[in-house]
Amino acid sequence: MKLEVSMVQRRLPHYRIPLFQKLRVALAAQHIKFRLLYGKPTEEESEKNDSGDIEWAESLPTKYFFNEKILWQPFSRRVVSSDLIIISQENKHIHNIPMLLNPLRTQKIAFFAHGRNLQADNKNSVSERFKRWTTNRVDWWFAYTELTAALIQADGFPESKISVVNNSIDTSALAAFCEICKKTSKADLKQQLGINPYAPTAVFIGSLTAEKQIDVLLHAAKELHQQLPGFQLAIGGDGVMRPLVQTALASMPFIHWFGSVTGIQKAQLLMAADVMLQPGALGLGVLDAFVAGLPLVTLKTSRHGPEIAYLKNEVNALVVRDFDELIEKTVTLLTDFNYWRLVAAGARESSTQFSIDQTVQTFVGGIIAACGHPMVTTPAVSRG
């Protein structure tokens, strides 16, 4: 009998599309039908201009309440034919609660999530304690990283039912664009982008949102320019903090804003830069630095996603204690080539360790184990 697996996502960012496409193909090879159901972003998320669409996926009605702190996205009737349902572990997803509490359910449920709200101010708040309680209400866990796995094991979930997928995205196109950009000198790339071709340059790529600490980024750029007069900062991204960046452009001409960037333009920014400066919350953006072989500098105290587990201080990135060290280490990277080369080499090496193909294979193996389904073939991954 053919199995059916459904994954429910609150929204669909464009960078997630390759994962779901590849997962569908790989599961089909195991005689498993894969369905994806997703809803709409919040108004703030819409500002990022990063939403995607898949023709075979199914849209869900989506309603946000109480300043977007509560989400109603009913899906249970749509997945009655599914053997396994993969959902997110977020307290605001109140439509999950009846399914998690149902003692008579016959369908298996799995979380694909962080394990904790790593941005929470109070780790022992009612909401965080409730989240920890839900940790053990599912049959399987697809943990984002080893950090996630450690958190949920600490909450009592058995290690034998955890698949650490090492959350990733398809970086093959970005890697190909970076190779194209290598045919052009760094100075020429900078000139094409309107940046001083001989200036030490940092790049920020990500959403212009509060958790990214855009104010700290701009303050750092000002301080770095004072210590290194030729310093330039290139910003690629969009979001609700856009006005703050636009205001800074008038008084700090060494800052260059390119709006939301993808494809070859994103690669050009990365390959024109000498370091990636990301003081605020990090997520999958760490993979951009790895692919480009760029030393990344971030604050340890920021509210990072679980992908912070991929960073090893002074091996493939610099995870600093405070603002002063952020400036000090960035200046060192921009003035000490041997130090820069050491961290850059570590970043390039890390790009081979976290791939979307490995994520898909781990997902497939976990789904088969969760369902007690025999392996039909070695997990295959679409290369298309």
Stockholm file with secondary structure:
# STOCKHOLM 1.0

chainA/1-384         MKLEVSMVQRRLPHYRIPLFQKLRVALAAQHIKFRLLYGKPTEEESEKNDSGDIEWAESLPTKYFFNEKILWQPFSRRVVSSDLIIISQENKHIHNIPMLLNPLRTQKIAFFAHGRNLQADNKNSVSERFKRWTTNRVDWWFAYTELTAALIQADGFPESKISVVNNSIDTSALAAFCEICKKTSKADLKQQLGINPYAPTAVFIGSLTAEKQIDVLLHAAKELHQQLPGFQLAIGGDGVMRPLVQTALASMPFIHWFGSVTGIQKAQLLMAADVMLQPGALGLGVLDAFVAGLPLVTLKTSRHGPEIAYLKNEVNALVVRDFDELIEKTVTLLTDFNYWRLVAAGARESSTQFSIDQTVQTFVGGIIAACGHPMVTTPAVSRG
#=GR chainA/1-384 SS CCEEEEEEESCCBGGGHHHHHHHHHHHHTTTEEEEEEECCCCHHHHTTCCBCCCTTSEECCCEEETTTTEEECCCGGGGTTCSEEEECCCTTBGGGHHHHHCTTCCSEEEEEECSSCTTCSCTTSHHHHHHHHHHTTSSEEEESSHHHHHHHHHTTCCGGGEEECCCCCCCHHHHHHHHHHTTSCHHHHHHHTTSCTTSCEEEEESCCSGGGTHHHHHHHHHHHHHHSTTCEEEEECCSTTHHHHHHHHHHCTTEEECCSCCHHHHHHHHHHCSEEECCSCCSTTHHHHHHHTCCEEEETTSCCCGGGGGCCBTTTBEEESSHHHHHHHHHHHHHCHHHHHHHHHHHHHHTTTCCHHHHHHHHHHHHHHHHTCCCCSSCCCCCC
#=GC SS_cons         CCEEEEEEESCCBGGGHHHHHHHHHHHHTTTEEEEEEECCCCHHHHTTCCBCCCTTSEECCCEEETTTTEEECCCGGGGTTCSEEEECCCTTBGGGHHHHHCTTCCSEEEEEECSSCTTCSCTTSHHHHHHHHHHTTSSEEEESSHHHHHHHHHTTCCGGGEEECCCCCCCHHHHHHHHHHTTSCHHHHHHHTTSCTTSCEEEEESCCSGGGTHHHHHHHHHHHHHHSTTCEEEEECCSTTHHHHHHHHHHCTTEEECCSCCHHHHHHHHHHCSEEECCSCCSTTHHHHHHHTCCEEEETTSCCCGGGGGCCBTTTBEEESSHHHHHHHHHHHHHCHHHHHHHHHHHHHHTTTCCHHHHHHHHHHHHHHHHTCCCCSSCCCCCC
//
